[in-house]
Structure formats: C-alpha cells, structure tokens
C-alpha cells in the first residue's frame, strides 16, 4: 500500500522435496478496509529449484481456514488420526517444549474418515506436548477427532481387510515401497522399508520395520528411522552387522547393526543400533558420503577386509538436460570414512551387488550387479572395480517388481542369497497400500544361453501349507479338468507337463488365466509374457496366489513373473485345461495355504 509492504506470506514448499500442495493461508485485513492495495507475487529464488503455485485468492467475512494448537499430556501409546482420501493435505507438528519432534503431511478427514492412521508417542510418555495443525477448514471436525489410545484405532480388523495379502508382507497402515536394510542377526530377519505411516500415497518417507524368524510370518515393530526434519527424508539404503566392531559403535553384548541410508537433506548417512535393531542412533558425523545420488548398498568384502558401498550416482552430461546414471563404488575400513574407487554406467536407483557360485560350485563364483528394475550383469569384482562379463539380462518378467534387495549376514551354513522386492500391487479402499513380494532364493546356473540368474520361492512357505491335493501321470484332453471341485483363495500350485499336441495349457485361478502357449513356447498372465522353452521335453510351472498377486515361476526359476491382480470375489475355483489337443501332466500339486497372520 503506497509502496509499503503490509502483509507477506511464503508457501510451505520452499526447499527441494516439497510436495507441490496448496495450503490455505489467511490475512486479517480489517484495519485496511476500503483501502486500495496491490497484491504482488514475487519469485526471487535462484538456482535449480523454486517456483510459485498459487490459486483461489478471495475475500470473505470469516476465516475460511484456521490453525489449531492442542495442549496435551502424552499418556497413551498412540495418537490416532482420521484420514479421508482426497481431503486437503495439512501439515501436522508435534512439539515437546519448543522442539518439533514429529512433522508430517496428512489428508486429515473433515468428517467421517476412510480409515485411521497412528503416530507412536511412547517415546514421549508423560510429557507435555503441543499438537499444531497448520491450516484446516473452520468447519472441519478432523482436529477434534484426534485421540490417544493404547491400541491402534480399527485394530479389530487388522490383517482381515478385504484386500490384505495373507502371506506377503504389508504394513499395518500407510504406504510402503522399497525394501531396505535386509539383514539377519541371531536368527531374526529384519525387513526395513520405505514407509509413509500417515497416508496410502508416497510421501513422509520413514524406515518402517518388521522382523521374522522364518521370512513368512512377520511382526511389525515401531518405526526404525524418523526424518531428522521435515523434508530431510529417510530414503532407501541397507544394513549390516558390524561383527568386528570396525565402527566402534558397540557398547554391550550385542553386535551393532548399522543402517546406511540416504538423508535427502544431508547425503549418505549411517545410524547404529545396540539393541538388535529396536532403536537407532544417528551418527553425529553424518553425512559419510556427499554426492548427487542415493540408495547405498553396503557389503563386507572379505578378500580386501573392507566395507564396499554401491550407490546410485548422477553426473552432469555436457549438452544434455538429463544426468548420466551410474553405480559408484566406495570403500571404507570403519563405515565412517569412505573413498571413491570406481563407477559403472547405465543403472538407475537402488543398486545391489553380491557374489554367487555358478551351479553351486564354490570354486567358480561370479558377482551380480543390478539396479531397481532388476536387469542384471554378471562379472568379477575385486573390491574396487566391477568388470562385466555379460550384458544386461532380465529374469523378472512381471509388472509387480521393483527395487529388490538381498539379505546380508545370512549364516554360512545356510548359504542362501534371499531377495525381497517391492510388490507394486493395488489395494483399493484399504488403509494400507503396496506390499513386498514373497522372498525368493537366487542362484546362478548354466543354461544354453550362458550363465543366468534364477529365482525360486524360499522353502519356508511349506510352513503355512494346509490341505494338499496331488495327481500324477494324467493325459488331459480338451474337456478334462482334474481340479474340478478344488477351490481356495491362498494357493501354492506346482505342475510338470509336456504338451503332446496341445496348443495351450492353462490354469484359471479365481478367474485369472495363466497360460502356456506351446507353439510360441511362452507363459503369460495379465499382459505379461516370458519365453519358456521345455527342459528335456517338460515344462515346470509354480504359481503362488495371494489376495492381490500371482507370482509365476517357470522351470525352477528360469522365469520369475510376479503379476498384480485383483481376483474375482465370486470365483473361488481353480481350473486347469488343455486347449487344441492333449497335454501330458506328469505331476500336479495344489497346496492350500493358511494365512501367515494367524
């Protein structure tokens, strides 16, 4: 007014990683009534980030939105928040004294919620706190509906929801994506994962945490890594057991479990636990590596006695808008001080590196490198430089696979290389979203095309088998269906067959076809197709059916095809058919499975 600034406001996304959301802001302008003003929108930000999104500017007699500050004594374990899909995103902060201890975005329900999410406040038990909600419609009932409880609101239906996978891991509430920090310690498998605890969409990245003794039955633990500050998210990474105490973090009888992750505001960071992964302490010297990249995978390289970090790396390319994409390798003696050694080009996000014997021969090992899409290269690795011996190969041919990782510290007497991938499946209307694919054992085997990676379900799945059905030495004509009368929602199906003169051999699993085309020597499901030639005249298929996926394994894992599905509610039957001629079925097994959540 008259050249003087009388009101000013800045939006919430004034740093990289902002959510692009519009947040309501209100000025009280009663003292300026009837005066003429100029509203100026100023963008004076320089550099690679910074722009303005603004909309819906209007005058009103009442505040359209208000802020809320609730003083409370934290007496219970959880704060429960009502969520409505599509509601305006609101910023919530929990303050102890003048310190913000938790901060996140949430679609706070203005009325009846679609579901509830929770914030674990047990770490602050007995303390006085302020719950601050940035901006919400003045008629919203959401802030008043937030309650403290010792149980998760809606827990009576937990793991019984309509689309809840029953033997694939899913988080109790919220979103999950990449598996992180897969590590085994004293008989306990740790699954950390990218997690938004407050919504079924990506955002607010934490490290969720679950443990299992058999990789099938999981128990979700409290969140392992919280963001250091809003916008400084805990992105993907890995974990190791520092059995030699190289970092000096060990303080008691337990070896330190060290998580290595991307702090989006700082760089590659580490945190350590001396209580079997139950709580983590951020290393004061973070970040340990600074570069343009993310997703560190750390392994112990025995021949050189050093830690190796494989991390996604970006470098500018002269004359190009997009950077070059690499896996960079660093080494360290103590997990704190890292030296760059080399990089390889052509990989994007979530790198992985490990060694496997070819055909089980420990005298003939190879190293395997891949990134988030799973396209792998076989070669040699001396602890500093990876030397490829092949181009990229694909073994995952599905549409429900990304950002896989393998477990570290599996005992030598077990010797397996076990992998879990993010299963990108949809759970419409559920208070959770996404899942983990079922764990698979990886192996390198010699084929007529060269050395290839195989993936096959871990043997522990037999622990949830219920009733089983078995047939041998059948010849199926077009109208034959030996599975007539067999039904189930959770299934493990094995079949070995030889097409005699059939054109196709197909399963219909709860209305979803899985087909082997004998003429083209291909297996297909829901638009996913993979070449699968007979092995000694026979084809072997294995199908795992859960609530939102079918995972298909061909010829003992030569083909791995995880497929997202939504099975029919009305069809429980399993059918098998031979089309266009006869099929010789050598062995057919159908195992009904129990829920791993029971």
Secondary structure, 3 states (H helix, E strand, C coil): CCCCCCCCCCCCCCCCCCCCCCCCCCCCCHHHCCCCCCCCCCCCCCCCCCCCCCCCCCCCCCCCEEEEEEEEECCCCEEEEEECCCCCCEEEEEEECCEEEEEEEECECCCCCCEEEEEECHHHCCCEEEEEEEEEECCCCHHHHCEEECCCCCHHHCCCCCCCCCCCCCCCCEEEEEEEEEEEECCEEEEEEEEECCCCCCCCCEEEEEEECCCCCCEEEEEEECCCECCECEEEEEEEEECCCCCCCCCCCCCEEEEEEEECCCEEEEEEECCCCCCCEECCCCCCECCCEEEEEEEEECCCCEEEEEEEEEECCCCCCCCEEEEEEEEECCCCCCEEEEEEECCCCCCEEEEEEECCEEEEEEEEEECCCCCEEEEEECCCCEEECCCCECCECCCCCEEEEECECCCCCCCCEEEEEEECCCCCCCCEECEECCCEEEEEEEECCEEEEEEEECHHHHHHEEEEEEEEEEEECCCCCCCCCCECCCEEEEEEEEECCCCEEEEEECCEEEEEECCCCEEEECCEEEECCCECCEEEEEEEECCCEEEEEEHHHCEEEEEECCCCCCCCEEEEEEECCCEEEEEEEEEEECCCCC
